Amino acid sequence: MGNPNLVNHHLQSEPFFFSAGPVGALLLHGFTATAWETRPLAVRLHAQGYTVSGPLLPGHGTTPEHLNQVHWQDWTAAAEQSYQELRAHCQKIIVGGESMGALVALYLAARHPEAAAVLAYAPALKLNQSTAALVKLRLAAPFVAASPKDLTNPSPNWQGYPVNPLKGVLQLLAFQKAVRKLLPRIHQPLLVVQGRLDKTVHPSVGEMILQGISSPVKALHWMENSTHIVLLDQEIDEITRLTLDFLQAALAQAG
């Protein structure tokens, strides 16, 4: 049952498409995760009439070795395909994601000025790692396939690889650099949500994004009791409320 390469492989890793109204939301999962990561928010948005797409990005939901073989352009190409498929069904499109998925959403927003809004949950624009640790990672990546994650107290509600494939991490670092350059091209209403207990992403990323984009409408909210995976943590209902309120205002302004 499920993929044994995944933590909590009994959960649903498959991509999903929930058809509903004329406004579509593309929700993108994070590094080493699966489409399960965005499913709880997707179900809640769908219940409010949004059509929601949750693709599985290349290198994910298979094996850690596979993730070491893809490039960040593979993630954006797959997201672009999902964006176009959703656009064929809907009049307006929202792009969103968690962690690495939030970077993909920012990338799409920069390339698609017609996108109506951007949702960035725990955006992984900068990792909470020292310069020395990142140098060590770059030196190790050609020789070490993956580093194990700390799964001392594994979440029963997160699905993905139990390791970080190091060549894949290098692609994430390269992608961060590419997205930073694109921030001034983003003009859409943008919501950032960060967890106060997040040890993965640097706490400055929300402000970095808000200062870097050209959007006149932007907001940053902190979830005081949430870790990095904010969409699977205990404040998902509050995040949903913030998201729905933000989208209602953004879409009303767009007309």
C-alpha positions in Angstrom: 0.0 0.0 0.0 1.6 3.2 -1.1 5.2 4.0 -2.0 7.6 2.6 0.7 10.1 5.3 -0.2 7.8 7.8 1.5 7.3 8.7 5.1 3.6 8.0 5.8 3.2 6.3 2.5 -0.4 5.4 3.3 -1.5 9.0 2.7 -2.6 10.2 -0.8 0.4 11.3 -2.8 -1.3 11.5 -6.1 -2.0 14.8 -7.9 -5.5 16.1 -7.7 -8.0 18.3 -9.6 -11.1 19.5 -7.8 -13.5 21.1 -10.3 -15.9 23.9 -9.1 -16.3 27.5 -10.0 -14.6 30.0 -12.4 -11.7 30.9 -10.1 -8.9 28.4 -10.1 -6.2 27.9 -7.5 -2.9 26.1 -8.4 -1.3 24.8 -5.2 2.3 23.5 -5.3 4.0 21.3 -2.7 7.4 21.6 -1.2 10.8 20.0 -1.6 10.8 16.2 -1.0 7.0 16.3 -0.3 4.0 15.2 -2.4 0.6 16.7 -3.4 -0.7 15.6 0.0 0.9 18.7 1.5 -1.5 21.1 -0.2 -4.6 18.8 -0.1 -6.0 20.0 3.2 -6.1 23.6 2.0 -7.3 22.5 -1.4 -10.3 20.7 0.1 -11.2 23.9 2.1 -10.9 26.2 -0.9 -12.9 23.8 -3.0 -15.7 23.8 -0.4 -15.9 27.6 -1.0 -16.3 27.2 -4.7 -12.7 27.3 -6.0 -11.5 24.9 -8.6 -8.2 23.6 -7.3 -5.3 21.8 -8.9 -2.5 20.1 -7.0 0.2 18.6 -9.2 3.0 16.3 -8.2 6.3 18.0 -9.2 9.1 16.0 -11.0 11.4 14.0 -8.8 8.7 13.7 -6.1 6.6 10.8 -5.0 9.0 8.3 -6.6 12.5 7.8 -5.1 15.1 10.2 -3.5 17.4 9.2 -6.4 15.0 10.6 -8.9 15.0 13.9 -7.2 18.8 14.1 -7.6 18.3 13.8 -11.3 16.0 16.7 -12.0 16.6 20.4 -12.4 14.6 23.3 -11.1 13.5 24.0 -14.6 11.7 20.7 -14.5 9.6 21.9 -11.6 8.7 25.1 -13.3 7.8 23.4 -16.6 5.5 21.0 -14.8 3.9 23.8 -12.9 3.5 25.8 -16.2 1.7 22.8 -17.7 -0.7 22.6 -14.7 -1.2 26.4 -14.9 -2.3 26.1 -18.6 -4.6 23.2 -17.9 -6.3 25.1 -15.0 -6.5 28.2 -17.2 -8.5 26.2 -19.8 -11.1 25.6 -17.1 -11.2 28.9 -15.3 -11.6 32.6 -15.9 -9.1 33.7 -13.2 -6.1 31.8 -11.7 -4.5 32.1 -8.3 -1.0 30.6 -7.9 0.2 29.3 -4.5 2.4 26.9 -2.8 4.3 25.8 0.3 8.0 26.1 0.8 9.7 25.3 -2.5 6.2 25.3 -4.0 5.8 28.9 -3.0 8.9 29.7 -5.0 7.4 28.0 -8.0 4.2 30.1 -7.5 6.3 33.3 -7.4 8.1 32.2 -10.5 4.8 31.7 -12.3 3.4 35.0 -11.1 6.4 36.8 -12.6 5.9 35.1 -15.9 2.1 35.4 -16.0 0.9 39.0 -15.2 -2.7 37.8 -15.8 -2.6 35.7 -12.7 -5.0 37.2 -10.1 -3.1 36.6 -6.8 -0.2 34.8 -5.2 -0.2 32.7 -2.0 3.2 32.0 -0.5 3.2 29.7 2.6 6.6 29.3 4.3 8.3 30.4 1.1 11.8 28.8 0.9 13.6 31.8 -0.5 16.4 31.5 2.0 17.2 28.4 4.2 17.9 28.9 7.9 21.5 27.5 7.4 24.8 29.1 8.1 27.2 29.9 5.2 29.5 27.2 6.5 26.8 24.6 6.4 25.9 25.6 2.8 29.5 25.4 1.7 29.8 21.9 3.3 26.6 20.9 1.4 28.0 22.1 -1.9 31.3 20.2 -1.3 29.5 17.0 -0.3 26.8 16.9 -3.0 29.0 15.3 -5.7 29.9 12.4 -3.4 27.0 12.0 -1.0 23.6 11.1 -2.4 21.5 12.3 0.5 21.5 13.4 4.1 18.9 11.8 6.5 16.3 14.0 8.1 15.7 14.2 11.8 12.7 12.0 12.2 12.9 11.6 15.9 9.3 12.8 16.3 7.9 12.3 12.8 4.7 14.1 11.9 1.8 11.6 11.2 0.5 14.1 8.7 3.4 14.8 6.4 4.4 12.7 3.4 7.7 12.7 1.6 11.2 11.4 1.5 13.0 10.6 4.8 16.2 12.1 3.3 17.3 15.3 1.6 18.8 14.4 -1.8 21.8 16.7 -2.0 21.9 17.4 -5.7 18.3 18.2 -5.4 19.1 20.7 -2.6 21.6 22.4 -4.9 18.8 22.8 -7.5 16.7 24.4 -4.8 19.5 26.8 -4.0 19.9 27.7 -7.7 16.1 28.2 -7.9 16.2 30.6 -5.0 18.7 32.8 -6.8 16.5 32.7 -10.0 13.4 33.7 -8.1 15.0 36.6 -6.2 15.8 38.2 -9.6 12.2 37.9 -10.7 10.6 39.5 -7.6 10.3 43.0 -9.1 8.2 41.6 -11.9 5.5 40.4 -9.5 2.7 43.0 -9.2 -0.2 40.8 -8.1 -1.8 40.9 -4.6 0.5 38.6 -2.6 -0.1 36.9 0.8 2.8 35.4 2.8 2.2 33.1 5.7 5.1 32.0 8.0 5.3 29.7 11.0 6.9 31.2 14.1 8.4 27.7 14.9 9.8 27.2 11.4 13.4 26.0 11.7 13.8 25.3 7.9 13.3 28.7 6.3 15.0 31.9 7.5 12.6 34.2 9.3 13.5 37.1 7.1 12.0 35.6 3.9 8.6 37.2 4.3 10.0 40.7 4.5 12.5 39.9 1.7 9.6 39.1 -0.6 7.4 42.0 0.4 10.2 44.4 -0.1 11.3 42.8 -3.4 8.0 42.7 -5.3 6.1 45.5 -7.0 2.7 44.6 -5.6 0.7 47.4 -4.0 -1.4 44.9 -2.2 0.7 42.6 0.1 0.4 41.0 3.5 2.5 38.9 5.9 1.0 36.8 8.6 2.8 34.9 11.3 1.3 31.6 12.7 2.5 31.6 16.3 2.1 27.9 16.9 3.1 26.5 13.5 6.3 24.9 12.2 7.6 24.9 8.6 4.8 22.8 7.2 2.2 25.4 8.0 -0.5 23.9 5.8 -0.4 20.6 7.8 0.0 22.2 11.2 -2.6 23.1 13.9 -3.4 26.5 12.6 -4.7 25.4 9.1 -8.2 26.7 9.9 -6.9 30.2 10.7 -4.7 30.1 7.6 -7.7 29.1 5.5 -9.7 32.1 7.0 -6.8 34.5 6.2 -6.5 33.1 2.7 -10.2 33.3 1.9 -10.4 36.9 3.2 -7.3 37.9 1.3 -8.6 36.3 -2.0 -12.0 37.8 -1.6 -10.5 41.3 -1.3 -8.0 40.7 -4.1 -10.5 39.3 -6.5 -13.0 42.1 -5.8 -10.3 44.7 -6.5 -9.4 43.0 -9.8 -13.0 43.1 -10.9 
